[in-house]
Amino acid sequence: GAEAPDTTALKSPVQTRSSWTALRSAHALGETLGIAFLGTLTAAVFAFPVAFLAARNVVPNPFARFAVRRGLDVMRSVDVLIWALIWINVVGLGPFAGALAIACSDFGALGKLFSEAIETCDKRAGEGVVASGGSRLHRIRFGLIPGVLPVLASQVLYFFESNTRSATIIGIVGAGGIGQYLTELIRVLELQQVAFLVLMILVTVAAIDWVSTRLRRAIIGPAAR
């Protein structure tokens, strides 16, 4: 009998192009999420120890505390787009520059928020550690850190949610991710694909917001927003 025709060879150029576009869109979106996650995580890791140096109940010396706080102010006063342009000139175009830009911008903001959370932490746990013979380091390790970790984790989750949008924006200046792909499509007037990408971004941000809200509530209780 006659052999069955090879249907894989019958795919139209439109179908092939649509599949390639969807694959590239998914890759660009994953890259954006990776930029936001890596940038947020890096900022949180570096801001955590620095925040203790900026907290009044940890560092009593006002001059040392003033220097650390002003340094954090400088870092967070520079917009993430400016950081993206700086790092693009240092490491070149791509997602690595985007992750570094978000890390630098968030380092100052997270450091300030972390230090305020440390200052408002319940003092009774630390006083109990000292009363039982613990040192200042023990007071920080067993009195302050367990009390502030849930709040700090909630703040990091919120920043990751916000940085998903920031990673899209900085992609427009060449810092990788879906923003860079979106710029290319706008430049060639591929408006249908632009609309599809915008819809992908909206759905992704909404999903991250939903998951982040529930994680924050699980960490610090129903009062989380």
C-alpha positions as a printed NumPy array, in Angstrom:
array([[ 0.   ,  0.   ,  0.   ],
       [ 0.896,  3.651, -0.286],
       [ 3.006,  5.093,  2.515],
       [ 1.388,  7.658,  4.811],
       [ 2.543, 11.207,  4.122],
       [ 4.989, 12.798,  6.555],
       [ 2.803, 15.362,  8.341],
       [ 5.786, 16.967, 10.061],
       [ 6.887, 18.27 ,  6.689],
       [ 3.457, 19.812,  6.07 ],
       [ 3.693, 22.381,  8.876],
       [ 3.143, 25.865,  7.522],
       [ 5.715, 28.624,  8.055],
       [ 3.119, 30.426, 10.199],
       [ 2.865, 27.452, 12.587],
       [ 6.622, 27.134, 12.781],
       [ 7.006, 30.844, 13.467],
       [ 4.275, 30.765, 16.132],
       [ 5.957, 27.867, 17.927],
       [ 9.312, 29.627, 17.825],
       [ 7.763, 32.867, 19.109],
       [ 6.026, 31.095, 22.006],
       [ 9.26 , 29.291, 22.907],
       [11.28 , 32.503, 22.866],
       [ 8.608, 34.329, 24.893],
       [ 8.642, 31.603, 27.552],
       [12.451, 31.701, 27.666],
       [12.466, 35.507, 28.014],
       [ 9.867, 35.343, 30.786],
       [11.886, 32.717, 32.65 ],
       [14.961, 34.919, 32.28 ],
       [13.052, 37.849, 33.784],
       [11.994, 35.749, 36.775],
       [15.591, 34.592, 37.182],
       [16.838, 38.2  , 37.165],
       [14.279, 39.201, 39.804],
       [15.016, 36.187, 42.005],
       [18.813, 36.43 , 41.835],
       [18.806, 40.2  , 42.341],
       [16.447, 40.024, 45.324],
       [18.32 , 37.134, 46.933],
       [21.706, 38.831, 46.519],
       [20.399, 42.089, 47.992],
       [18.848, 40.284, 50.976],
       [22.   , 38.284, 51.712],
       [24.194, 41.408, 51.793],
       [21.615, 43.648, 53.501],
       [21.024, 41.233, 56.397],
       [24.372, 41.677, 58.222],
       [24.642, 45.384, 57.321],
       [21.189, 46.044, 58.819],
       [22.467, 45.07 , 62.268],
       [25.176, 47.728, 61.966],
       [22.469, 50.321, 61.259],
       [20.205, 49.296, 64.161],
       [20.212, 51.433, 67.307],
       [19.754, 48.497, 69.666],
       [22.788, 46.672, 68.201],
       [25.316, 49.457, 67.499],
       [25.085, 52.179, 70.164],
       [27.801, 54.33 , 68.531],
       [25.856, 57.072, 66.66 ],
       [28.726, 57.913, 64.289],
       [29.156, 54.344, 63.06 ],
       [25.411, 53.956, 62.73 ],
       [25.152, 57.28 , 60.865],
       [27.802, 56.2  , 58.332],
       [26.075, 52.895, 57.616],
       [22.654, 54.515, 57.265],
       [23.935, 57.183, 54.87 ],
       [25.595, 54.494, 52.79 ],
       [22.279, 52.643, 52.526],
       [20.589, 55.927, 51.591],
       [23.043, 56.454, 48.748],
       [22.437, 52.959, 47.377],
       [18.654, 53.229, 47.402],
       [18.548, 56.808, 46.107],
       [19.825, 55.673, 42.694],
       [16.992, 54.337, 40.534],
       [17.186, 50.767, 39.27 ],
       [17.299, 51.998, 35.656],
       [20.419, 54.042, 36.439],
       [22.001, 51.002, 38.093],
       [21.125, 48.968, 34.98 ],
       [22.864, 51.474, 32.702],
       [25.917, 51.499, 34.997],
       [26.23 , 47.707, 35.083],
       [25.605, 47.363, 31.334],
       [28.695, 49.52 , 30.789],
       [30.658, 47.369, 33.264],
       [29.637, 43.788, 32.381],
       [27.855, 44.291, 29.049],
       [24.308, 43.652, 27.877],
       [22.363, 40.75 , 29.316],
       [20.595, 39.372, 32.385],
       [23.685, 39.508, 34.617],
       [23.652, 43.299, 34.442],
       [19.937, 43.254, 35.294],
       [20.444, 41.075, 38.361],
       [23.271, 43.317, 39.596],
       [21.137, 46.422, 39.067],
       [18.273, 45.025, 41.13 ],
       [20.691, 43.825, 43.821],
       [22.273, 47.283, 44.188],
       [18.942, 49.09 , 44.239],
       [17.351, 46.691, 46.732],
       [20.408, 46.503, 48.972],
       [19.806, 50.009, 50.289],
       [16.039, 49.604, 50.645],
       [16.196, 46.192, 52.313],
       [19.003, 47.316, 54.602],
       [16.871, 50.212, 55.85 ],
       [13.748, 48.055, 56.308],
       [15.73 , 45.274, 58.003],
       [17.342, 47.722, 60.454],
       [13.958, 49.21 , 61.36 ],
       [12.549, 45.725, 61.95 ],
       [15.524, 44.909, 64.199],
       [15.054, 48.128, 66.19 ],
       [11.353, 47.405, 66.792],
       [11.931, 43.768, 67.771],
       [10.693, 42.683, 71.204],
       [13.543, 43.3  , 73.669],
       [12.423, 40.741, 76.234],
       [13.957, 37.751, 74.443],
       [17.368, 39.449, 74.222],
       [17.197, 40.59 , 77.827],
       [16.447, 37.015, 78.866],
       [19.523, 35.754, 77.01 ],
       [21.741, 38.366, 78.698],
       [20.217, 37.659, 82.109],
       [21.071, 33.992, 81.744],
       [24.73 , 34.816, 81.13 ],
       [24.792, 35.277, 77.378],
       [27.073, 37.752, 75.587],
       [26.038, 40.497, 73.154],
       [26.545, 38.117, 70.255],
       [24.322, 35.56 , 71.975],
       [21.689, 38.259, 72.432],
       [21.733, 38.943, 68.698],
       [21.855, 35.269, 67.673],
       [19.217, 33.895, 70.052],
       [17.237, 36.995, 70.998],
       [16.986, 39.278, 67.958],
       [17.368, 37.08 , 64.88 ],
       [14.569, 34.56 , 65.643],
       [12.203, 37.447, 66.38 ],
       [12.84 , 39.38 , 63.155],
       [13.305, 36.56 , 60.635],
       [ 9.566, 36.19 , 59.811],
       [ 9.263, 39.921, 59.128],
       [12.43 , 39.968, 57.032],
       [11.239, 36.967, 54.995],
       [ 7.937, 38.729, 54.343],
       [ 9.76 , 41.829, 53.117],
       [11.984, 39.787, 50.809],
       [ 8.92 , 38.09 , 49.286],
       [ 7.313, 41.463, 48.645],
       [10.475, 42.775, 46.98 ],
       [10.67 , 39.696, 44.737],
       [ 7.103, 40.351, 43.635],
       [ 7.938, 43.998, 42.892],
       [11.214, 43.137, 41.166],
       [ 9.407, 40.971, 38.622],
       [ 8.039, 44.219, 37.217],
       [11.371, 46.017, 37.634],
       [13.178, 43.248, 35.739],
       [10.77 , 43.769, 32.847],
       [11.441, 47.512, 32.78 ],
       [15.239, 47.334, 32.928],
       [15.166, 44.836, 30.067],
       [14.143, 47.747, 27.847],
       [17.613, 49.309, 28.253],
       [19.351, 46.019, 27.424],
       [19.485, 44.202, 30.769],
       [17.968, 40.997, 29.384],
       [14.655, 39.304, 30.018],
       [11.271, 39.808, 28.457],
       [11.634, 43.593, 28.439],
       [14.436, 43.377, 25.886],
       [12.381, 41.05 , 23.669],
       [ 9.374, 43.346, 24.059],
       [11.446, 46.301, 22.864],
       [12.515, 44.393, 19.755],
       [ 8.893, 43.569, 18.891],
       [ 7.738, 47.16 , 19.412],
       [10.53 , 48.39 , 17.171],
       [ 9.325, 46.197, 14.258],
       [ 5.619, 46.885, 15.024],
       [ 4.692, 43.272, 15.85 ],
       [ 1.702, 44.507, 17.855],
       [-0.041, 41.13 , 18.196],
       [ 3.052, 39.589, 19.768],
       [ 3.471, 42.688, 21.95 ],
       [-0.08 , 42.236, 23.248],
       [ 0.631, 38.546, 23.901],
       [ 3.777, 39.385, 25.88 ],
       [ 1.984, 42.06 , 27.918],
       [-0.724, 39.505, 28.751],
       [ 1.969, 37.001, 29.814],
       [ 3.529, 39.607, 32.094],
       [ 0.166, 40.499, 33.671],
       [-0.716, 36.859, 34.332],
       [ 2.745, 36.129, 35.764],
       [ 2.709, 39.152, 38.092],
       [-0.797, 38.259, 39.276],
       [ 0.265, 34.661, 39.964],
       [ 3.376, 35.766, 41.871],
       [ 1.286, 38.236, 43.881],
       [-1.178, 35.466, 44.799],
       [ 1.559, 33.043, 45.873],
       [ 3.556, 35.748, 47.686],
       [ 0.523, 36.945, 49.65 ],
       [-0.206, 33.449, 50.923],
       [ 3.417, 32.808, 51.797],
       [ 3.597, 36.063, 53.758],
       [ 0.425, 35.181, 55.628],
       [ 1.843, 31.76 , 56.441],
       [ 5.064, 33.354, 57.733],
       [ 3.807, 36.26 , 59.843],
       [ 0.092, 35.514, 60.247],
       [-3.226, 36.606, 58.714],
       [-2.426, 40.291, 59.154],
       [ 0.111, 40.143, 56.293],
       [-0.797, 42.035, 53.124]])
